[in-house]
């Protein structure tokens, strides 16, 4: 944020958001949100800015206290008289990553006339549906569709000699803008899906040693919300199962199958992962890993705009929330992510994170490198005529 800091104005905006979203209030329905201001030190403005971001990352991982307190807090890190970094943290016990991004957009939006979101009512409605005859039929139908998909992908983990220190770990990589533009142009040409292309590339790279005739299972939180639930804030996302079909036929044919699978998930998005897990293949193998894939479109990444306002301050969004799942490795694709410190905003950012001590930074780095190489290979091929087995032949063996 830029400008003379207006702490009462920021607190008023925080109160407005908490008033709209009951999940953020404590047991005693307290609307006041703690706002702490801290100055960062350093010889230059760049030093102080970097210090502010480093302090914010540490603060974001501090747990919330128990008791009747709001499940949201805010800290302002000032690194000059008119330059500030506002960190807003929500308790993960009551607010998932999808909701956290909605709250940030709500803060920047400044609208005061939206109806309040009722998380309890929406959650009760979803649970009631799940136990209804319609819900049970949907679970059975989706279970038959995912049956036999491989949960743990063999060969996804490198040999121990290439490993580095164990997790928790996180790696992030911005795709070259020219590569991202080529992929997006190809996707538009076939009326495809960015999620389908990145899932296909992941299956071709991380799942390269599996039988190409065997479908692969990915956990995804793409199916987080129904249209009537999109504005509801709370721990509400449902992990779904995305099945990557057998890697046969042309690139375009396979992408069409994946796109249909994405639409299937959207249709059956209230079916939770835990009710489908038993239909998946897999015991865990020594070199196998399970994966999730999250796609964050520009509507939730802040990519649809650059400059915003917050309580009268000029503001630019510089972070997004990513929701981990129970998979060994959580992968994400962010469209038009927040800009770097130099102001450059890449078209696509990919990343990997894991809290498993058995997964190392070396594992994540290798997965991202191979994933990127496969995306580059796909960008250089004719999707209508090139077969997937030919793409596999062109990939590195590592």
N, C-alpha and C positions, 0 to 999 in steps of 0.2 A: 504494500500500500504506500501511496505517496501523499504527502501533505502533513500539516500539523495534526497530531493524533487527537481524536475526539473519543476519549474512553467512554463517556456516557452514551454517545451515539452508537458505538459498537455494542455496548451492553443492551441498549434498547433493541437493536436488530437481533441479538441473540435471544432476548426475551420473546420477541415476536415469533421466532422460529420454534422455540420450545412450546409456546402457547398453541401452535398449530399441530405439534406432533407429541402426543401423550407418551410415547415410548421413551422420550428423552427426559421426562420429569421423574423426580424421585418419588418414593412411596408417599410423601406428603404433598405431592403435586406442586413443588416449589418451582417458580418460574425464574428466579434470579440465577444467573450463570456466573460463576467465578471468572474474573478476567484479571490475569496477572500480567504486569509489564516488567520486562527485563531489558537492560542495556547490554549490548555485546561490546567487547573490547577488541582493539587491534590498531595497528599503526595507520592503516589505510582503510578507505571505505570498502574495498574489495575484501580485505582481511576480515572486517567486521561483518560483512554480508555472509561470507563463508562460515564464520563463527555462528551467525544466527541460524543458518540452515543446519549446521552440525548439532547445535543445541536443540533445535526443533525435532530432529530425528530421535534424539535421546528422550526428549520429553514425551514424544508420541507413544513410547513403549512403557511409560509409567502406568501402573495399575490404578484403577479407581478404588477409593475406599468403600467399605460397606456402610450401610446405614442410609438414612433418609437424605441423600444428597442428589442433585441433578446428575444425570448420566451423560453429561456433556460439560466440557471445560474449555477455556480459551486462554492462550498466552500470546502476548505481543512481544516480539523480540525487535527492539529498536536498534538499528545500526547507524543511524544519523538522525538529525532533528526532524527530518521530513521523509525518512525511509524506514519502513517497518515490515516485518513478516508476521502475519497473524496465523497461528496454528489453532485449529479447532479439532478437538479429540472427542470421540464418542465411545462410550463403553461397549466393547464388542459383545457383551452378554445381552445387550438389548438393541443393538444397532449393527446391521451387517454393512459390508462395503458398498453395496448398491445404495443403501439408505444414506450412508455417509456422503456419497457424491451428490445425492439429491439435496441434502442439507446445505452443502456448500453452494450449490446452484441457487437454492432458496435464499441464502444470505445475500448473494450477489444480485439476485433478481429484484429484491426490494418490494415485491408486490404484497399488499396488506389485505387483499380481499379474497384470497383463496380459502375454500372451506377447510376446516381442520381434518386431518387424516385420523382415522380410527383403526389403529393397529389391532386392538383386541377383537373388534367386530370382524375385521377381515380375516384374522387368523382363525376365529371360531367358524366362520363360514367355510374356510378351506378344509378344516378338520371334519366338519359335518359332511362336506361333499365326499371326502375320502372314504367315509364309512357307509355312504349310500350305495345303492345298487349300481348307479351310474359310475361312481368312483371305483368300486370294486371291479367293474367290467373294464374300465380304463387301465387299471393296474394289470389285470390279466392280459389285456391286449398288448400293452407295452412290454410286459415280461416275455411274451412270445416273440416280439420283434427283436429283443436284445439277446435272446438265448444263444449261447455258444460263442459270443464275442469274447475276445481274449482280454482279460483285465490287466495282467502283467505282461509287458512286452519283452520278449527275450532279446538279449544282446544290447539292451539300452544302456547298460552300465559298463564303463571302460574297465580294463584290467586294473588290479590294485596298484600296479607300478606307476600308473599315470595319475593316481589320485593325489589330491592335496589335503589340507586339513579338513576334518569333517564339519558338517553343518551345525547350526542353521546357516544357510547361505542364500545369497541373492545375486543374480547377474542380470544386467540390462544392456540392450544393444539397440541403437537406432539404425534402421535400414537406410541405405543410401537412397536419397530422394528419387534419383533416376530409376532405380530398381522398383521402388514403391509405385511410381507413376506408371511404369510399364505394366506391373501387375494389375493396378486398378483399371487401366485402359482395356486390358484383356478381359477382366471380369465384367466390365460394362458391355463389351462386345458380345459375350455369351449370356448376358443377364444372370451372372453368377453371384457368388457371395464371398466376401473376404474371409469369413470364418471357414467356409468350405475349402478355399485354397490353402489357408494356413494349416488346416487339419490334414489335408492331403499331403502337403509337404512334410509335416511332422511324421505321418505314418510311413512315408517313403524313406525318411532318414532314421528316426529312432526305432521304427519297427521293421527295418530293412531285413533283419535276419529271420523274421517270422515267416511262416508259410503265407504267400500272397493270397491264397484262397481263403484264409481265415480272417474274419472280421475282427477289428480291434475296437476296444471300448475306451472312450474318453469320458471323464467326468467334466461337466460343464455347468456353469451358472448362467448360461445364456437365457435359460428359461426361468429367470428370477421372478418375473411379474406378469400377471395377466393385465390387460389394458385397464381394467377397473381398479387395479391395485398399484399402478405405477407411481402414484404420488404418496403412497403410504410408507411411512418411515418406521422401521423396527427390524428385529432379527427375523427376516421373512423370506430370504432366498431359498429356493429349492435346488439342490444339486441334482442335475439330470444326467442321463447316460446318452452320449452321442456315439453312435456306432459308425465307424469308418468301414465301408463295405470292402469286399475283396478287391485287392489292387490289380485289377485286370481291365482290358479294353483300353480305349484312348483316354487321354487326360480329360477331355471334355465330357466323355460319357461318365467317367468316375466322378467328376465334379457335379454333374447333373444328379447322380445318385446321392451324393453328399448334401446337395441343396434340398432334395426331397426329405432327407433325414432331419435337416435343420427345421424344416416346416413341420415335420412330425413332432419334434420336441416342443415347438411352440404350441401345437394343438393339445399336447398331453403334458403340459408343463407342471401341472399340480401333482404328478406322480413322483414321489420322492425316490432318491437313489437307494436308500436302505431297503426299499421293498423290491428292488430289481437286482440287488447285488447277488442273490443266490442263483440267478439265471446266467451269470457270467462265468466264463471258463477261468480256470486258472489256479493251480497252486502257485505260490511264489517260487521263482527260480533264483539261483544264485546271482545271475546277471540280469534279472528282470526288474522292471520298474513299472509302476502305474502312473498315469498322467491325468492331469486336468488341463483344460484349455478354456480360458476366459477371453472373450472379445468385448472390448470397451469402445463403443462407437463414439463419434465426436460429440454427440448430445450429452454424454456423461463425462467426457474428458476435458471439457472446456474448449474444445477445438472449434466450436462455431463462432467464437469471438476471441478478441484479444483484450481490449480495455473494457473494464466494467467499473462500477462504483459500489462502495460499501460505506454506509454512514457518511456520505459526502466525500470520501477519499477516492482518488483514482486507484483502481485495483486490478491486478492481473493474477489469474489462477496459476499456481506453480506446482500443484500436486494433485494426484488422484489416489483413491483408495482401491486396493486390490484385495479380493476376498479369497483366502486360502481354503482348500478343501481337505479331505482326508487322503488325497493321492500322495504318492511319494514325491512327485515333482509337480508343482503348479506352474503352468505356462500362461502367459498373457500376451495379448495383442492390443495395443492402444492406438486408436486412430486419432491423428492430430493431437499428440500428447502435449502437456504443458511445456513451455519453452525452456531452453537452457538459460544459464545466467547471462550469456551473450545475446539473448533474445531470439535465437534461431529456434523455430518450431519444426521438427521433422514431420514428415507425412505419416510414418509408421514407426512405432517402437515395440520391440518384443522383449520379453524377459522371462526369467525362470527363478523360482524360489522353492526352498524346501526347509522344513524344520526337522527332518530326519537326520540323526547323527550318522547314518550309513550313507548319506548322499553328500558328496563333497563339492566344493567350488569347481574342481576339475571336471566332475560329472556335468555340472550345469554349463560350464564353458563349452564343453564338447557338444552337448545337446544343442546349444544356441548356434554354435559354428556350423554344425551339420544341417540344422534347420535352415539357416540363412543360405548355405550353399545350394540346398535343394530348391529354395524359392528362386534363387538366381538361375538355376538350371531350367526350372519351369518357365521363367520369364523369357528364356531364349528358345523355347520350343513352339511348334505349331500345335495348339491344343486339339484341334480337330482331327489331326492325322497321326500325331505321335502317341505311341502306346506306352503304358506305364512301365512295362518291362524294359523298354529302351531307355527310359529316364533312369531307372535303377542301374543300368549298365554304365551310364555316364556319371554316376555319383562316386565320390571317393570311397574306398573300402574301409577307412578308419571308422 
